[in-house]
Amino acid sequence: MKKLDIYIIKKFLGTFFFAIALIISVAIVFDLSEKMDNFLDRGAPLRAIVFDYYFNFIPYFANMFSYLFVFIAVIFFTSRMASKSEFIAMFSSGISLNRLLIPYFISAFIIAVFSFVLGNYVIPNSNKKRLDFEDTYVRRTGTTVGSSGLHRQVYPGIYFYVYNYTSHNNIGVRPTLEKFEGEELKSKLSAEIMIWDSVVQKWKFQNYLIRNIDGDKEEIIMGSSIDTSFNVLPSDFTKRVRIVESMTRQELNAYIAEQRLSGTSEVIASEIEKYNRIAAPFSTFILTVIGFSLSIKKVRSGGLGLNIGIGLLLSFTYILFMKFSSVFALNGVFSAEFSVWVPNIIYGIIATVVFFTTPD
């Protein structure tokens, strides 16, 4: 790399990390003032506040808005360089617009890799401690109980249903297990209640009835109690809010596979989280090109303030569109992968148009 590349990379990364450090400091102050009463009322230890919460809050918050601050950093330092006529000197020496973009892409690549590793491997582990802390000392509503109508596939061709479940005593009302071969029902186990036996780690069905169907023949077996073993645990009836945020990439893939087997609609939200961990780092390149193209030329009126204003407007519309596009997946209009990548596709086209219409 030439001195010019190193100079721009230092400007880019220095501005980016300074902006991140500044906004995180402000965020911590506001977050602490908002949650201080909860910390005091619930006796949160100082060590837990610092190391379990804020120590893990910083990378989560920084990575969540990293692409936004990439955009702001590019707009800021590029506009300042343009206002000092630095780019005019570069163009006069024969450096093309395409060549000038190389150090920007190198910086964006460093940030994108950093964001990908954080989002898929580092932050999920730190989120476990952060979310546990929030459940204990902030919300105490980290889990919600599925109270009725739980229906899922526990094994291929075997379906479980329970009408009602209470978590404090681990009792389900009117459970059923159905076994299908293709579309044909072969066996059905139903009971009045089911109770979790923590000693043998099995469900105990009480006042049960079994129907075994073989063509036109049907066998009925009744009894007072029977132990059953299938792929449902008491923890499956409780759902931690944002549980996928505490899963690494491998854990998330396994969780999605389990959700697909169960046939739950929540698999879409998990897939959105999975694909967003790739799409968000990739957006670093798109926003870098847009910020670079908007700021490369010296502006007489408005200057830096105008460029930052335009940059903020575009970045916020991008974030809004990212949130809006996920609705299409949740409503079944598009696949989760396509919905997550729609903002990058559209803003990638915008970046291409803006870049090639920028005068050299």
C-alpha positions as CSV (number, residue, x, y, z in Angstrom):
1,M,0.0,0.0,0.0
2,K,1.1,3.5,-0.7
3,K,1.3,6.3,1.8
4,L,-2.0,7.7,0.4
5,D,-3.8,4.5,1.1
6,I,-2.5,4.3,4.6
7,Y,-3.4,7.9,5.2
8,I,-7.0,7.4,4.1
9,I,-7.3,4.1,6.0
10,K,-6.1,5.8,9.2
11,K,-8.6,8.6,8.6
12,F,-11.5,6.1,8.0
13,L,-10.8,3.7,10.9
14,G,-9.8,6.5,13.3
15,T,-13.0,8.4,12.7
16,F,-15.1,5.3,12.8
17,F,-13.8,4.0,16.2
18,F,-13.9,7.5,17.6
19,A,-17.6,7.9,16.7
20,I,-18.4,4.5,18.1
21,A,-16.6,5.2,21.4
22,L,-18.4,8.6,21.6
23,I,-21.9,7.2,21.0
24,I,-21.3,4.2,23.3
25,S,-20.3,6.6,26.1
26,V,-23.5,8.6,25.7
27,A,-25.6,5.4,25.4
28,I,-24.1,4.0,28.7
29,V,-24.9,7.3,30.5
30,F,-28.5,7.3,29.3
31,D,-28.9,3.5,29.9
32,L,-27.5,3.8,33.4
33,S,-29.8,6.7,34.3
34,E,-32.8,4.7,33.0
35,K,-32.0,1.5,34.8
36,M,-30.4,2.8,38.0
37,D,-33.7,2.4,40.0
38,N,-33.9,-1.2,38.9
39,F,-30.3,-1.9,39.9
40,L,-30.9,-0.4,43.4
41,D,-34.3,-1.9,44.0
42,R,-33.2,-5.4,43.0
43,G,-29.8,-5.3,44.6
44,A,-27.6,-5.7,41.5
45,P,-24.0,-6.1,42.6
46,L,-21.6,-3.5,41.2
47,R,-19.3,-6.2,39.8
48,A,-22.3,-7.7,37.9
49,I,-23.4,-4.3,36.6
50,V,-19.9,-3.6,35.2
51,F,-18.7,-7.0,34.0
52,D,-21.9,-9.0,33.3
53,Y,-24.0,-6.1,31.8
54,Y,-22.0,-3.1,30.5
55,F,-18.9,-5.1,29.6
56,N,-21.2,-7.2,27.3
57,F,-23.5,-4.2,26.4
58,I,-20.7,-2.4,24.6
59,P,-19.9,-4.9,21.8
60,Y,-23.6,-5.6,21.3
61,F,-24.5,-1.9,20.9
62,A,-21.4,-1.1,18.8
63,N,-22.0,-3.9,16.4
64,M,-25.7,-3.3,16.1
65,F,-25.1,0.2,14.7
66,S,-21.6,-0.3,13.1
67,Y,-22.9,0.1,9.5
68,L,-24.6,3.4,10.5
69,F,-21.3,4.8,12.0
70,V,-19.4,3.6,8.9
71,F,-21.6,5.8,6.9
72,I,-21.3,8.8,9.2
73,A,-17.5,8.3,9.5
74,V,-17.1,8.2,5.7
75,I,-19.3,11.3,5.3
76,F,-17.5,13.2,8.0
77,F,-13.8,12.6,7.2
78,T,-14.3,12.7,3.4
79,S,-16.2,16.0,3.5
80,R,-13.4,17.5,5.7
81,M,-10.8,16.3,3.2
82,A,-12.9,17.7,0.3
83,S,-13.3,21.1,2.1
84,K,-9.5,21.3,2.4
85,S,-9.1,20.6,-1.4
86,E,-7.1,17.4,-0.7
87,F,-9.0,15.5,-3.4
88,I,-8.4,18.2,-6.0
89,A,-4.7,17.7,-5.4
90,M,-5.1,13.9,-5.8
91,F,-7.0,14.2,-9.0
92,S,-4.5,16.7,-10.4
93,S,-1.7,14.1,-9.8
94,G,-3.5,11.6,-12.0
95,I,-5.3,9.5,-9.3
96,S,-8.7,8.2,-10.6
97,L,-11.9,8.0,-8.7
98,N,-11.8,4.1,-8.9
99,R,-8.2,4.1,-7.5
100,L,-9.2,6.4,-4.7
101,L,-12.0,4.0,-3.7
102,I,-9.5,1.2,-2.9
103,P,-8.4,2.3,0.6
104,Y,-12.1,2.9,1.4
105,F,-12.9,-0.7,0.5
106,I,-9.9,-2.0,2.5
107,S,-11.2,-0.1,5.6
108,A,-14.8,-1.3,4.9
109,F,-13.5,-4.9,4.6
110,I,-11.7,-4.7,8.0
111,I,-14.9,-3.4,9.7
112,A,-17.1,-6.0,7.9
113,V,-14.9,-8.9,9.0
114,F,-14.7,-7.5,12.5
115,S,-18.5,-7.1,12.5
116,F,-19.1,-10.6,11.1
117,V,-16.9,-12.3,13.7
118,L,-18.4,-10.3,16.5
119,G,-22.0,-10.9,15.4
120,N,-21.7,-14.6,14.8
121,Y,-19.2,-15.8,17.5
122,V,-18.3,-13.3,20.1
123,I,-21.5,-11.3,20.9
124,P,-23.8,-14.4,21.2
125,N,-21.7,-15.7,24.1
126,S,-21.6,-12.2,25.7
127,N,-25.3,-11.8,25.2
128,K,-26.0,-14.8,27.4
129,K,-24.6,-13.0,30.4
130,R,-26.2,-9.7,29.4
131,L,-29.7,-11.2,28.9
132,D,-29.4,-13.2,32.1
133,F,-28.5,-10.0,34.0
134,E,-31.5,-8.2,32.4
135,D,-33.8,-11.1,33.3
136,T,-32.7,-11.0,37.0
137,Y,-32.2,-7.3,37.7
138,V,-34.1,-5.3,35.0
139,R,-37.2,-6.9,33.5
140,R,-37.7,-10.2,35.2
141,T,-39.9,-11.0,32.2
142,G,-37.3,-12.8,30.1
143,T,-39.5,-15.8,29.7
144,T,-43.0,-16.1,28.6
145,V,-45.1,-19.2,29.1
146,G,-46.8,-20.9,26.2
147,S,-50.2,-21.4,27.9
148,S,-52.3,-23.0,25.2
149,G,-52.4,-24.7,21.9
150,L,-48.8,-25.9,21.6
151,H,-48.4,-28.1,18.5
152,R,-45.2,-29.4,17.1
153,Q,-43.5,-32.3,15.3
154,V,-41.2,-34.0,17.8
155,Y,-39.9,-36.6,15.4
156,P,-40.5,-37.2,11.6
157,G,-44.1,-38.3,11.4
158,I,-44.8,-37.9,15.1
159,Y,-46.8,-34.9,16.3
160,F,-47.3,-33.6,19.8
161,Y,-50.2,-31.4,21.0
162,V,-51.2,-30.0,24.4
163,Y,-54.2,-27.9,25.1
164,N,-52.9,-26.0,28.1
165,Y,-49.7,-26.0,30.1
166,T,-48.7,-24.4,33.5
167,S,-45.0,-24.0,34.1
168,H,-45.0,-23.6,37.9
169,N,-46.0,-27.3,38.4
170,N,-45.0,-28.7,34.9
171,I,-48.5,-30.0,34.2
172,G,-50.1,-30.1,30.7
173,V,-53.8,-30.7,30.1
174,R,-55.2,-32.9,27.3
175,P,-51.9,-33.9,25.6
176,T,-51.8,-36.1,22.5
177,L,-49.1,-37.9,20.5
178,E,-50.0,-38.9,17.0
179,K,-48.0,-41.1,14.6
180,F,-48.5,-40.8,10.9
181,E,-47.2,-42.7,7.9
182,G,-47.6,-40.3,5.0
183,E,-51.1,-38.9,5.6
184,E,-52.4,-42.0,7.3
185,L,-52.8,-42.0,11.1
186,K,-51.3,-45.1,12.6
187,S,-51.4,-44.5,16.3
188,K,-52.7,-41.9,18.8
189,L,-51.9,-41.5,22.5
190,S,-54.1,-39.1,24.4
191,A,-54.5,-38.4,28.2
192,E,-56.2,-36.1,30.6
193,I,-53.0,-34.6,32.0
194,M,-49.2,-35.0,31.7
195,I,-46.8,-34.4,34.5
196,W,-43.0,-34.1,34.2
197,D,-41.1,-36.6,36.3
198,S,-37.8,-35.0,37.1
199,V,-36.3,-38.2,38.6
200,V,-36.6,-40.3,35.4
201,Q,-36.7,-37.2,33.1
202,K,-39.9,-38.4,31.4
203,W,-43.4,-37.3,31.0
204,K,-46.1,-39.3,32.8
205,F,-49.4,-39.4,31.0
206,Q,-52.3,-40.1,33.4
207,N,-55.7,-41.6,32.4
208,Y,-54.5,-42.3,29.0
209,L,-56.0,-44.0,25.9
210,I,-54.0,-45.5,23.0
211,R,-55.5,-46.1,19.6
212,N,-53.5,-48.4,17.2
213,I,-54.9,-48.4,13.7
214,D,-54.0,-51.0,11.1
215,G,-56.2,-50.6,8.1
216,D,-59.8,-51.4,9.1
217,K,-58.6,-52.9,12.5
218,E,-58.3,-50.7,15.6
219,E,-56.8,-51.6,18.9
220,I,-57.7,-49.6,22.0
221,I,-55.5,-49.6,25.2
222,M,-56.5,-47.7,28.3
223,G,-54.7,-47.2,31.6
224,S,-54.1,-44.9,34.6
225,S,-50.5,-44.0,34.0
226,I,-47.8,-44.5,31.4
227,D,-44.3,-43.0,31.1
228,T,-43.4,-41.4,27.7
229,S,-40.2,-40.2,26.3
230,F,-40.3,-37.7,23.4
231,N,-38.4,-34.6,22.2
232,V,-40.2,-32.1,24.5
233,L,-38.8,-30.7,27.8
234,P,-40.4,-28.3,30.3
235,S,-38.0,-25.7,29.1
236,D,-39.6,-25.9,25.7
237,F,-42.7,-24.3,27.1
238,T,-40.8,-21.2,28.1
239,K,-39.4,-18.9,25.5
240,R,-36.7,-16.3,26.4
241,V,-37.2,-13.1,24.6
242,R,-34.5,-12.6,21.9
243,I,-33.1,-16.1,22.6
244,V,-31.5,-16.2,19.1
245,E,-29.3,-13.3,20.0
246,S,-27.4,-15.5,22.5
247,M,-26.7,-18.2,19.9
248,T,-23.5,-18.6,17.8
249,R,-23.8,-19.4,14.1
250,Q,-23.6,-23.2,14.7
251,E,-26.1,-23.1,17.5
252,L,-28.5,-20.9,15.5
253,N,-28.3,-23.4,12.5
254,A,-29.1,-26.3,14.9
255,Y,-31.9,-24.3,16.5
256,I,-33.4,-23.5,13.0
257,A,-33.3,-27.2,12.0
258,E,-35.1,-28.1,15.3
259,Q,-37.7,-25.4,14.6
260,R,-38.3,-26.7,11.1
261,L,-38.8,-30.2,12.4
262,S,-41.3,-28.9,15.0
263,G,-43.1,-26.9,12.3
264,T,-43.2,-23.7,14.4
265,S,-43.7,-20.4,12.7
266,E,-40.9,-18.9,14.8
267,V,-38.4,-20.4,12.4
268,I,-38.8,-17.3,10.2
269,A,-37.7,-14.9,12.9
270,S,-34.6,-17.2,13.6
271,E,-33.8,-17.2,9.9
272,I,-34.0,-13.4,9.7
273,E,-31.5,-13.2,12.6
274,K,-29.2,-15.7,10.7
275,Y,-29.2,-14.0,7.4
276,N,-29.0,-10.5,8.9
277,R,-25.7,-11.4,10.5
278,I,-24.3,-11.7,7.0
279,A,-26.3,-8.9,5.3
280,A,-25.4,-6.3,7.9
281,P,-21.6,-6.6,7.6
282,F,-22.0,-6.6,3.7
283,S,-23.9,-3.3,3.9
284,T,-20.6,-1.7,5.1
285,F,-19.4,-1.7,1.5
286,I,-22.6,-0.2,0.1
287,L,-22.8,2.6,2.6
288,T,-19.1,3.3,2.1
289,V,-19.6,3.8,-1.6
290,I,-22.7,6.1,-1.1
291,G,-20.9,8.1,1.6
292,F,-17.8,8.4,-0.6
293,S,-19.7,9.5,-3.6
294,L,-21.7,12.1,-1.8
295,S,-18.7,13.7,0.0
296,I,-15.9,13.5,-2.5
297,K,-16.6,16.9,-4.1
298,K,-16.1,20.2,-2.3
299,V,-19.5,21.9,-1.6
300,R,-19.6,25.6,-1.4
301,S,-22.9,26.1,0.4
302,G,-23.7,23.9,3.4
303,G,-20.4,22.1,3.2
304,L,-19.9,19.4,5.9
305,G,-23.2,20.0,7.5
306,L,-25.1,19.4,4.3
307,N,-23.2,16.2,3.6
308,I,-23.8,14.9,7.1
309,G,-27.5,15.8,6.9
310,I,-27.9,13.9,3.7
311,G,-25.9,11.0,5.0
312,L,-28.0,10.7,8.2
313,L,-31.2,10.9,6.1
314,L,-30.0,8.0,3.8
315,S,-28.7,5.9,6.7
316,F,-31.9,6.2,8.7
317,T,-34.1,5.4,5.7
318,Y,-31.8,2.4,5.2
319,I,-32.3,1.2,8.8
320,L,-36.1,1.8,8.5
321,F,-36.2,-0.2,5.2
322,M,-34.2,-3.1,6.9
323,K,-36.9,-3.3,9.6
324,F,-39.7,-2.9,7.1
325,S,-38.5,-5.6,4.7
326,S,-38.4,-8.2,7.5
327,V,-42.2,-7.9,7.7
328,F,-42.5,-9.4,4.3
329,A,-40.8,-12.6,5.6
330,L,-42.9,-12.7,8.8
331,N,-46.1,-12.4,6.7
332,G,-44.9,-15.1,4.3
333,V,-44.6,-12.8,1.2
334,F,-40.9,-13.5,0.6
335,S,-38.4,-15.9,2.0
336,A,-36.4,-14.7,5.1
337,E,-33.1,-14.6,3.1
338,F,-34.5,-12.5,0.3
339,S,-36.3,-10.1,2.6
340,V,-33.1,-9.5,4.6
341,W,-31.1,-8.9,1.4
342,V,-33.7,-6.6,-0.3
343,P,-32.3,-3.4,1.4
344,N,-28.8,-4.3,0.3
345,I,-30.0,-5.0,-3.3
346,I,-31.9,-1.7,-3.6
347,Y,-29.2,0.4,-1.9
348,G,-26.5,-1.4,-3.9
349,I,-28.2,-0.2,-7.0
350,I,-28.4,3.3,-5.5
351,A,-24.7,3.2,-4.6
352,T,-23.8,2.1,-8.2
353,V,-25.8,4.9,-9.7
354,V,-24.5,7.5,-7.3
355,F,-20.9,6.4,-7.8
356,F,-20.9,6.4,-11.6
357,T,-22.7,9.8,-11.8
358,T,-20.0,11.4,-9.5
359,P,-17.9,13.6,-11.7
360,D,-14.2,12.5,-11.8
